[in-house]
Amino acid sequence: MKTHAWLSVFGTVVVGCATSVDPSGGVFTDSGKHADTSVPGSDVEPEFDTGTTPADTSVPGIDTGSAADTGTTIDTGTKPDTGTPVDTGTVVDSGTVVDSGTVIDTGTVGIDTRPTPTEGTTGKACTAATSASVCNKTLDGVNSCTDGFFAAGALYPTPVCLGYDGAECAGNDGTTIVACDGDLGVCLKTGSGLTAHQLCLPACNFGDTGAAPTGCLGKDACNVYGWGHDSAGKLIGIGYCFGGCKADADCPSGNKCQVEDGLCLTTKTTYTKSPGSACTKAADAGTVPTCNCLYVTSTGKGYCANFCTVGSTTCGSGYVCSPELPTSDATGTLWSKDPTGMAGNCLKTCTADADCTAINAKCTATASGKVCTPG
């Protein structure tokens, strides 16, 4: 699973090879790109270690895994400790979970397996001042506003309600995608051991038409989490809303944009390593990160890459904005188009593995073209 230095769902999606039935009869596979609770197939998403008081305050990076060990770890220490998204891109150390690519359509129809909402507020717009009245309607303390929740900052350009250590996510072990607050959110595990917590982040959906994903408010970005086929064989993607800023003006008052990660923080860090440089979790994604380091949790090695959104970010020469959606897996053809506005990272383009070995990566075929993905 890949993760970066920081951090309508259809039932449960098992990471790797397990399957899950959606209300319409489809089954989904985890992309391996979510916060690295440990950030899809190629998995380079931010580990989701939020480094926040509620989440993981041990490291200012996101350890969450590009959406299974999606590879993005969010360590919001300054980042969440998933590897865009999101060590959570924007990322938690879920570690990048390897997507076996097995997608099974059970053909089950008419069974609604979605859980009943506990709050019904995940993903709603809010402010620190309205957190209690807008987010925590049941007064159980599970849902709060992102503005005022994380120690490192708001993280989200548009503050929204999210859940924290709710009962629906209690069984989430980082190997499956679990729906929470009904079908409004997805569970992401942050940290590990005594610092482990469960976040219920707003869910978003996307398809293979190139159209923008749906589900995220304002400038909040949709990060790849998993995908599968519905009962009619249609390819459907599941993501989570996290980060998304590109300038200080995008962030709530008192926050500035760490543009390399797309996160709104109270204090920005001046990175010393340039995009495209080799990096490691141990040396470059600690309490004082040197870059937005995308790495594989199994080795802790990868390379520096900046946050981007498809269609609205110009990456440097030799790089392309990619959410790392694979063109195929063991089941057959998958993604042909990247959704406009989808969160990703500026990844180095390539033609063969030899173009990527120096930066701890391999050449992978994606809907963005061939790019170097940590691994």
C-alpha positions in Angstrom: 0.0 0.0 0.0 1.2 3.4 -0.8 0.8 6.4 1.4 1.8 9.9 1.6 3.5 11.8 4.3 0.4 13.4 5.8 -3.3 11.7 5.4 -22.9 6.8 -2.1 -20.9 4.0 -0.5 -22.4 0.6 -1.2 -22.1 -1.5 1.9 -18.7 -2.8 2.8 -15.9 -3.2 0.3 -13.2 -5.7 1.2 -9.6 -4.7 0.5 -7.6 -7.1 -1.6 -10.1 -9.7 -2.7 -13.1 -9.8 -0.5 -16.3 -8.6 -1.9 -19.3 -6.7 -0.8 -22.8 -6.4 -2.1 -24.4 -3.0 -2.8 -28.1 -2.3 -2.6 -28.4 -2.8 -6.3 -26.5 -6.1 -6.3 -23.0 -5.0 -7.2 -19.7 -5.8 -5.6 -16.7 -3.5 -5.0 -13.0 -3.8 -4.7 -10.8 -1.6 -2.6 -8.4 0.4 -4.7 -5.8 0.3 -2.1 -5.6 4.0 -2.2 -6.9 5.5 1.0 -5.4 6.9 4.0 -2.7 4.7 5.0 -4.1 3.5 8.2 -1.5 1.1 8.3 -3.8 6.0 1.4 -5.5 0.4 -5.2 -3.8 -1.6 -7.3 -1.0 0.8 -7.6 -1.7 2.4 -4.3 0.1 5.5 -3.4 -2.3 7.4 -1.3 -1.7 9.4 1.8 -1.5 7.5 5.0 -3.9 9.0 7.3 -2.1 9.9 10.5 -3.7 13.2 11.2 -1.2 14.1 13.8 -4.1 15.9 15.3 -5.1 15.9 18.9 -8.2 13.8 18.3 -6.4 11.5 15.9 -2.6 10.9 15.9 -0.6 13.7 17.5 2.6 11.9 17.4 3.7 12.9 13.9 3.0 15.9 11.8 2.3 14.1 8.7 -0.7 12.2 7.5 -0.4 8.5 7.7 -3.6 7.3 6.1 -2.2 5.7 1.6 -3.9 7.3 -3.8 -7.3 5.7 -2.1 -6.8 0.5 0.5 -3.8 0.6 2.0 -4.7 3.0 -0.5 -1.4 4.2 0.2 -2.2 7.5 1.6 -1.5 8.1 5.2 -2.4 11.3 6.8 -0.2 12.4 9.5 -1.5 15.9 10.2 1.0 16.1 13.0 1.3 18.6 10.5 -0.3 16.1 8.4 -2.4 13.0 9.2 -0.1 10.0 9.8 -3.4 7.0 4.6 0.8 8.8 1.9 -3.6 12.8 -2.7 -6.0 10.6 -0.9 -6.2 11.3 2.8 1.5 8.7 7.3 -3.6 10.6 4.6 -1.9 12.8 1.1 -3.0 13.3 2.3 -2.5 10.3 4.8 -2.8 7.6 8.1 -0.8 4.6 8.0 -3.4 2.3 6.7 -0.5 1.3 4.6 -1.2 0.7 1.0 -3.4 -2.3 0.7 -2.8 -4.3 -2.4 -5.9 -4.6 -4.5 -6.1 -8.1 -5.8 -8.3 -6.8 -8.4 -11.0 -9.5 -7.8 -14.4 -8.1 -8.4 -17.3 -10.4 -8.0 -20.9 -9.6 -9.0 -23.1 -11.8 -6.8 -26.1 -10.7 -8.7 -28.0 -10.1 -5.5 -30.8 -7.7 -6.0 -33.2 -5.8 -3.8 -31.3 -6.1 -0.5 -30.4 -2.8 1.1 -27.4 -3.4 3.3 -26.7 0.2 4.1 -26.6 1.0 7.8 -29.0 3.5 9.4 -27.5 7.0 9.8 -26.4 7.7 13.4 -26.2 11.5 12.9 -27.1 12.1 9.3 -24.7 15.1 9.2 -21.5 13.7 7.8 -20.4 16.0 4.9 -22.7 18.9 5.9 -21.2 22.4 5.9 -20.3 23.8 9.3 -18.1 26.1 11.3 -16.3 25.8 14.6 -19.1 27.9 16.2 -21.9 25.7 14.8 -20.2 22.3 15.3 -22.5 21.2 18.1 -25.8 22.4 16.6 -25.1 21.3 13.0 -22.9 18.2 13.4 -23.7 16.7 16.7 -27.4 16.5 16.7 -27.7 13.4 18.8 -25.4 14.9 21.4 -23.4 11.7 21.5 -20.1 13.6 20.7 -19.4 11.4 17.6 -19.7 14.1 14.9 -17.8 17.4 14.9 -16.8 20.1 12.4 -13.4 19.8 10.7 -12.9 23.5 11.6 -11.6 23.2 15.1 -11.3 19.4 15.3 -7.7 18.8 14.1 -4.8 20.2 16.0 -2.8 21.0 12.8 -5.6 23.1 11.3 -8.9 22.8 9.4 -7.4 20.6 6.7 -10.5 21.1 4.6 -11.0 24.3 2.5 -14.7 24.0 3.1 -15.3 22.9 6.7 -17.7 19.9 7.0 -19.0 17.5 9.6 -17.1 14.2 10.2 -17.3 11.4 12.7 -14.8 10.3 15.3 -14.7 6.9 16.9 -18.3 6.1 16.1 -19.7 2.6 16.7 -20.3 2.0 13.0 -16.5 2.2 12.4 -15.5 0.1 15.4 -15.1 -3.1 13.3 -13.0 -1.3 10.6 -9.5 -2.9 10.7 -8.1 -1.1 7.7 -8.6 -4.0 5.3 -12.1 -3.1 4.2 -14.1 -0.1 3.2 -16.9 0.4 5.6 -19.8 2.8 5.3 -20.7 5.1 8.2 -23.4 7.5 9.1 -25.7 5.6 6.8 -24.1 5.9 3.3 -22.9 9.5 3.9 -19.4 8.5 4.9 -16.6 5.9 4.8 -14.5 4.8 7.8 -10.7 5.4 7.8 -8.5 4.1 10.6 -5.8 6.5 11.8 -2.7 5.7 13.8 -2.0 2.4 15.5 -1.9 0.8 18.9 -3.0 3.1 21.7 -3.2 6.0 19.3 -5.5 4.3 16.8 -8.8 6.0 16.1 -11.6 5.8 13.5 -12.7 8.7 11.3 -15.9 8.8 9.3 -15.1 11.0 6.4 -17.6 12.3 3.8 -18.0 9.9 0.9 -17.8 10.8 -2.8 -18.6 8.9 -6.0 -17.1 8.9 -9.5 -17.4 7.1 -12.8 -15.5 6.4 -16.0 -16.9 9.2 -18.1 -14.4 11.9 -17.1 -17.1 13.8 -15.3 -16.3 15.4 -11.9 -17.0 13.3 -8.8 -20.0 14.1 -6.7 -20.3 14.3 -2.9 -17.7 16.9 -1.8 -18.6 20.5 -0.9 -16.9 23.6 -2.1 -13.2 23.1 -2.9 -12.9 19.9 -0.8 -11.3 17.2 -3.0 -12.5 13.6 -3.7 -9.7 11.1 -3.1 -9.8 7.6 -4.6 -10.8 4.8 -2.2 -12.0 1.9 -4.2 -14.1 0.7 -7.2 -16.3 -2.0 -8.5 -19.1 -2.9 -10.8 -22.8 -2.6 -10.2 -25.3 -5.4 -11.1 -25.5 -4.0 -14.7 -21.7 -4.2 -15.0 -21.1 -0.5 -14.8 -17.8 0.6 -13.3 -18.3 2.8 -10.2 -15.7 4.4 -8.0 -15.9 5.3 -4.2 -13.8 8.0 -2.6 -13.6 10.2 0.5 -13.5 14.0 0.7 -10.3 15.3 2.2 -8.1 18.4 1.7 -8.2 20.2 -1.7 -6.8 23.8 -1.2 -4.4 25.4 -3.7 -4.0 28.8 -2.2 -4.3 30.5 1.2 -7.5 32.1 0.1 -9.1 28.7 -0.2 -8.8 28.0 3.6 -10.9 29.1 6.6 -9.7 32.0 8.7 -6.6 31.3 10.6 -5.3 28.7 8.2 -2.9 28.7 5.2 -2.6 26.2 2.4 0.3 23.7 2.4 0.0 23.6 -1.4 2.3 20.5 -1.7 -0.3 18.5 0.3 -3.5 20.4 -0.5 -4.2 20.9 3.3 -5.3 23.9 5.3 -2.9 24.3 8.3 -2.4 26.9 11.0 1.4 26.7 10.4 3.0 25.8 7.0 6.3 24.0 6.7 8.9 25.0 4.2 9.9 21.8 2.4 13.5 21.3 1.6 13.2 18.5 -1.0 12.0 19.0 -4.5 9.2 17.0 -6.3 10.8 14.0 -8.0 13.4 13.4 -5.3 13.6 10.0 -3.6 12.4 10.0 0.0 11.7 7.7 2.9 9.1 7.7 5.6 11.8 7.6 8.3 13.8 10.6 7.0 11.3 12.7 5.2 7.8 12.1 6.7 8.4 12.7 10.4 7.5 15.5 12.7 9.3 17.9 10.4 8.6 16.6 6.9 10.9 17.6 4.0 8.3 17.0 1.3 5.0 15.4 0.5 6.6 11.9 0.5 4.6 9.2 -1.3 5.9 5.8 -0.1 5.0 2.2 0.1 4.3 1.3 3.8 6.0 -2.1 3.5 9.3 -0.5 2.7 8.9 3.1 3.7 10.4 4.2 0.4 9.1 6.4 -2.3 9.4 9.9 -3.8 8.3 13.5 -3.3 5.2 14.6 -5.3 2.9 17.6 -5.0 -0.9 17.4 -4.6 -3.0 18.2 -7.6 -6.5 18.0 -9.1 -7.2 16.6 -12.5 -7.8 19.2 -15.2 -7.0 22.2 -13.0 -3.3 21.7 -12.0 -0.3 22.2 -14.3 2.5 19.9 -13.2 6.1 20.4 -14.2 7.6 19.1 -17.4 7.8 15.3 -17.3 5.0 15.0 -14.7 1.2 14.5 -14.9 -1.6 14.9 -12.4 -2.8 11.4 -11.6 -5.2 9.8 -9.1 -3.6 6.5 -10.2 -6.7 4.7 -11.5 -5.4 1.5 -13.2 -6.4 0.8 -16.8 -6.9 -2.9 -16.0 -6.4 -5.7 -13.4 -6.8 -9.4 -13.3 -10.6 -9.1 -14.0 -10.1 -7.1 -17.2 -10.4 -3.5 -18.4 -11.0 -0.8 -15.8 -10.5 3.0 -16.0 -10.1 4.9 -19.3 -10.6 8.5 -18.0 -9.7 10.4 -14.9 -12.6 12.3 -13.3 -12.2 16.0 -13.7 -11.3 17.6 -10.4 -10.3 14.3 -8.8 -7.5 14.6 -6.2 -4.1 13.2 -7.2 -0.4 13.9 -7.2 2.0 15.2 -9.9 3.7 11.9 -10.8 6.6 11.4 -13.1 5.8 10.0 -16.5 7.6 6.9 -17.8 7.8 4.2 -20.5 9.5 1.5 -18.4 10.4 0.6 -14.9 14.0 1.7 -15.5 12.7 5.3 -15.6 11.5 5.0 -12.0 13.9 2.8 -10.1 16.0 5.7 -8.9 13.0 7.2 -7.1 11.9 3.9 -5.5 9.0 3.4 -8.0 7.8 1.3 -10.9 6.2 2.3 -14.2 2.4 1.7 -14.0 -0.3 2.1 -16.7 -3.1 4.4 -15.5 -5.9 6.4 -17.0 -3.5 9.3 -16.8 -0.9 7.4 -18.9 2.2 5.6 -17.7 3.5 7.0 -14.4 6.0 6.2 -11.7 4.2 4.8 -8.7 6.0 4.0 -5.4 6.6 0.3 -5.1 
